[in-house]
Amino acid sequence: MAKSKTTPKFECTECGWQTVKWVGRCPECQAWGSVEEKGQVTARTTAARSAAAPAKTIADVDSSVAEFRATGIGELDRVLGGGLVPGAVILIAGEPGVGKSTLLLQAASAVARTHPEQPVLYLTGEESAAQVKKRAERIDSLADKLYLAAESDLGQALAQIEEVAPQLTIMDSVQTLSSAEVDGAAGGVTQIREVTAAMIESAKRRNMTTILVGHVTKDGNIAGPRMLEHLVDVVCQFEGDRHSRLRLLRAVKNRYGPTDDVGCFDLGEDGLTSLSDPSGLFVSAMTERVPGTCITITLEGRRPLTAEVQALVAESQASQPRRAVSGLDSPRVSMLLAVLQRRAKLTALMKSEAYVATVGGVKITEPAADLSIALAVASAALEKPLPNRFLAFGEVGLAGEVRPVSGLQRRLQEAARLGFTHAIVPKNTTDNAVPEGMTVREVGSLPEALALLFKD
């Protein structure tokens, strides 16, 4: 007699793996506490639901209700693709203290001033309304149509939305909101899933833009179930070193625009300021030519940004000379030092300490910065400065070859706009696209680049 097939009763909320019995750790994605019983009854919003609308042909659908509405903050609008879309749910995540609440409070005030026909609601579960107002006064973000409420209960938060009827709702943060009708502590998998589903339902029903603030884990990932990122329309990461004033906003997911753009902000005492041209933050103000400095242009998405790499090489009496790196990938810098020693015959580096860093706290991970790093180290080791108004970019391989990089023309146009006159780039990549007033030399290897710059 054939055995009857057992129906899986438990499912992982992170990856969807199913099993017939509960386990503490999912064997598929290795997540702890993510396996829950299927068909578990959860609470939904108590607000009245409108009747389902009949389906329409795509030609009859009115797309004007989903047009972008500018927030008044240029860099935020750039990342979102043009502004806020009615009915969209946006998730903004970042480390504690990076400035998420400050950015969204400024955005709430700007929207309330730009579109005063409808109010804006700012819900906070981490601070009191008085604390939020104190910060709003400090950064000049008071507005007549901006409403504040300190709520940590989902039912109360939805009641506030029904009463205020806002065009934009900001929930800071989604991990602090909980439903009394669902088991689990605030911030848990079940609570986050329920809270997010209720907020999305309210946003779509009211055609209201909703921004959720999310915490991140130690690894930099958004805390909570992975399905949270799948449910929302836009996912943005707000990044920045707490010792630097620069803040970057990136779109990881965007149903209404591109995900290869980045917004730049300057964090000061008066809040965040949009930086339409942030290149000056990453280049030192020194006018004299100093050995060990080289300019490069990196691409953050589609946006070219100027950055300066500085290197210092000093003799060492230790058997293992020290290597220190800041703002760059340490293993990649070690690889470039080895290539300089072996391929470019700079054997003095073997017994020398090397310190390599970027200016302004910017972090460079793009391989296109390899050539500028190598030239900065070589300049420091030889104690010879590079030419004035000079920059370089290109990926360096273990054989010492200089490989092509993407967006060459965009990089050169940015260099010409900033007044640079000389550049070294990978071979066979310019295609007669050199901007007027620039001298561009193509090289195929690192030794060839060193020979051009340090002939004597």
N, C-alpha and C positions, 0 to 999 in steps of 0.2 A: 504494500500500500504506500502510495507516494505521501511524503511529508507535506504538511501545509506550510506555506510560506509565511514567516513572521514579519509583520509590518513594523518598520522602525518607529520608535516612539520618542526618540530624543534626537536633537539636531544642534550642531554647533552654530552659534550666531555669527561667528567670524567668517567661516569658510563654507558652511552648509553641509558638512560631513554628518552622516546619520548613523545611528546605532540603535539596538534594541534595549540597551540598558545604559544607565547613567554612568559617566566616568568624570573624574575631576579635571583631566587634561585631555584636550583633543589630540589624538595621534596624528592628525593630518596637518594642522597648522601650529601645533604645540602651544596653544593658548590655554591658560588656566581659567577655570570657572565659566567657560563659554558654552558648555553643553547644557541645553535646557529641554524641557518636555515640549513636544510639538503640540500645537493646538491649545497652548496655554491661554486662558482668557485674560485679556488685558483691557484696561480702561481706555476709552477714547474721549475726545472732547465732548462736554455736555452741551455745547452750543447747538442750536437748531441747525439742521442740515437742509440746504435748499434742494428742491427736486432736481433729479438728473436731467440735463439738457439733451435733446435728441442730437444725434450725429449729423454733421453737415459735410458737404463736399469741401475740399480744401480751398476751392476758389471762393466759397461763400464765407469763409472764416475771416473775421475782422482782426487783422494784425495790428491795427493802430493802438489797441489797448495794451500792447506789449512793447511799445516804443521806449527807447532809453530816455531817462530823465537825469540830467546832470546834477551831481551833488554839490558842485561849487568847489570841489577839491580836485584840481587837475590831474594829479598823479594817481589818485584813486579811480577817477573816471577812465584813465588810460588803461589801467590793469583790468577793470571790469568790462572794457570793450566800448565804453561810451557813457556809462552811468548806470543807474539802477533801473531794473525792469520790474514793472508791477507784477506781483505774484511770485517773484523769484525768492528763493531761500538761499542765503549766502552764509558760508561757514568761514570764519577767519580764525586761524590758530597761530599760536606763537608762545615763546617762553615767557615765564613770569617777569614782569618789569620791562618788557620790550617796548610797550607803548600801545597795546591793542585798545585798551579802554580810552586812552587819550585820543587816538585816531577816530574812534567811533563816536565819541562825544563831540568832537569837532565836526564830523560828518553829519551827525544828527542836528546840530545847530545850523550848519550850512544849508541843509535840506529845508529846515523849518523857515529859514530866511528866504531862500530862493523860491520855494513853493508854499507860500503862507495860506493857501486855500484849504489845506488839510494839516492836522497836527502830526507831530512825531512823538512816539512813545519810547522812552528808554527805561527798560526793566533791569534792575540790578539785584543779584542774589548774593553779592560779595560785600557790598557797602550799603550804607544808609543813604537816603535821598539827600540828607544834609551834607554828607561827605562828597557826593557827586556834585552838588551845587558849588561847594568850595573849590573843587578842581575846575569846574566850568567858569567860575569867576577868575581864576588864575590864568586860564588860557583864553579868556574873552570869548566864551561859547554860550552865552545866555541868549535865549530867544523866546519870544512871547508864545509861540506855538509848540514849544518843547516841553513835554510832560515827563515827570520822573516818578517812579514807583519802586519801592524795595519789596520784591516778592520772591519767595523760594518755593511756593506751592503752585503747581500747574493750574489747578482750578481757579485760583485767585488771579494768576497771570492772564488766563483766557478771559476772565471777567473784566479785567482792566482793558483788554483789547476791545471787547464788545462795547464798553462804555465810552472810550476815547475815540474809537473808529479812526485809527491813524493811517497815514499813507506809508509810513515806515515804522517798523518795530525793531528794536535792538534788545537782544537778551544777553546779558553779561553775568554769568556764563551759563551755557547749557548744562554743565556738570553740576550746577548748584540748584537746578530746578528739579522738583520731584512730584510725583503724583501719589496722593494718599490711597488710591484704589489699586496700586500695584505694589507688590512686595519688593523689598530691596532698598538699600540705602541710596541717597542721592549720589550720582556719578557712576553707579553700577550699570552693567550692561542692559539689564531689563528697564531700568529707569530712563537711561539715555535714549533707548529705542522708543519708548513710549512718549517721552517728552518731545523728541524730534518729530515723530509721526503726528502728534497733536498740533505742533506749531506749523508743520507743513500743510496740514489740512486747513487750518485757520487762514494761512497765507493764500492758498489757492482759492478758497471760498470767497474771501474778501478782496481778492486781487491786490493784496498788500505785500510790499517788499519786506522781508524779514532777514535780519542779520543775526547770526548766532556766533558767540565767542566760544572757542574751544581751547581747552588746555592741551599741552603736549606732554609726552613721556620723556624719560631721560634720554632716549634714543632720538628725540626730535619728531617722533610720529604723533599724530593726533590721538589723544586718549579716547578710549571708548571702543565700541565695536566698529569693525571696518565698514559695515553696512551704512554707518552714518555718512561717510563720504559719498556713497552711491545714492543716497536718498536726496541730498541737497543738489541745487543747480550749479553752484559755484563754490569752489574750495580755494582759499587763499592762505598763503603762509606769510606771516610778518616776521622778518628776521632782523637781527642786529646784535652787535657786540655791546654789552652794557658799558664798556669803557670807551666806546666810540659814539659819536653823535649821529652817524649814518644809520638809517633804517631802510630796508628794502621790502617791498610788497610784491609777491609773486602769485600768479594764478596757476594753481596745480590742475584745476578742472574748471572749465567755463563753457556752459551750454550756449552762451550768447556772444561769445567773442573768442579771440585767440588766447593761447596759454603760453606764448613765447615773448611776453612783454613784462617789464618790471617797472615798478614805481619807486622813486627815490624820495626820501624825506630827511629833513634835518631836525633832530630832536633837541630842543632848547628849553629854557625856563618858561617860555610862553606857549609851549606845545610843539606840534609838528608843523614844519613848513615844507611845502612842495618844492622839490629841486628839479626844475626843468633842464638845467645844465649842471650836473654835479661833478664834472671833471676836475674842477679846482680843488675839491676836497682831497683828492688822491694824489696830488702832485705837490712837492715841497715848494716853498716860496724862495728858495735860494737862487740867486742870479749867477753866482760863480760856478764854473765847471769843476766838479769834484769827482775823483775816481770812485768807482763802485756804484754809480747810479745809472739807470736806464729806464726809459719810458716805453710803455707798451699800451696797446688798445685791446681791451677784452670785449666780448659780446655777452651781455646779459639779456638773453632772449634775442630780440631784434635790436636792442639798444647798445650802441658802442659807448664804452666808458674808458676814459684815460686813467691809467694807473702807473705808479712809479715803483720800481723795485730797487732796493738799496742793499748793498753787500759790503761786508767788512772782512778782510782777511788779515790775520795776524799770526806771527810765528808762535809756536808752542813747544814747550820742553817736555810735554807729556807724551807717553807712548801712544795714546789714543787721543788725538786732537778733538776738541769739542766742536760740535755742530749744533747751531741753534737756528730755528726757523719760526717766523711769525707771519701769519696771513697767507702762507703757502702750504702746499702739500709736502710734508717733511720727507717721505720716501722718494718723491719725485725730485726734490732738490738734491738728495743724496745721489740719485742716479745721474743727475747732470754734473755733479762734482766728479763722479767717476769717469764720465765721458770726457770732461775737460782734462783730466789727468792722463787718460789712455789715448784718446784720439787727437787732442790738441796739444799734447806733450807739456802740459802745465804740471810738471812733477812736484813743484813746490807746494802744491795743495795737499800732498800726502802728509806733510809735517806742519800744517798750518791750521789754525782755528778758523772756522767760517761762520759768519753770522749773516743771514739773509732775511729781509723783512719787507713788507709793503708800507706805503705811507697812508696815513689816515684811517688805519684799521680795516681797510678793505680786504676781503678774502678772495684769492684767485685760485681757481681749480681748473681753469681751462688750459689744455696743452699748448694753445697758441702762445702762452707766455713763456714757454721754454727758452726760446732764443734770447729774450730780454734778460731772463735770470742768468743764463750762461754768460752773456756779455757783461752783465753787472759784476759777476764774480771774477771774470777775466780782467776787467778793468781795475778792480780792487787788487788783484794779485800782482798785476803788472804796474800798478800805481800810475796809470795813464787814464785821463778822463776821456769819455766819449765826446763826439762832436756836439756843438750846441744845436738846439732844435732838432734833435735826432731821436728816432724811435725804431723799434724792431719787434717783429712778431713772427712766429713760426714754431712748429713742433719739432723737437730734436729727438732722433732715434738713438738706440744704443750703438749703432755703427757710426754715429756722428753726422748722419744725413739730416738735412732740414726739410721737413715735409710740408706740403700745402695745408692751409687752414681755410675754413669757410668764411664767407663775408669779407673777402679781401677789399673789394671796392668800397664797401661801407666803412671799413676801418680807415682806408686812405682818405676818404672824403672827410671823415671826422678829424683826422690829423691835419689836413689842409685847412679846415675851418678854424682850428685852434692855433694855426701859425707854424706848424712844423714844416721843415723844408727838406729833411733828409730821412730816408727810411731804408732798412734792409728787410727784404721779404723772401719767401721761398721762390725757387726758380720756376719759370713757366707758369706764373699765376696772374700776372698783371693784365695781359691781353689788351695792351694799349689803353688801359683805363686809369692812367696816372693823372691825378689832378694837376691843374696848371700851377706852376711855381714850386713843384716838388721834384726832388731828385731821388729816384727809387733804384736801388741796386738789388739784383736777384742773386741769391747764393744757393748752392746745392748741398753745402756741408758746413759744419761749424768751423773747421779749420779755415775754410775759404772766407767766412765772415770775419774771423780774427785777422786774417791777412789783409783784408781791406781796411780795417780800422786801425790796426797797429803794424803798419808797414815796416817801421824801423825797430 
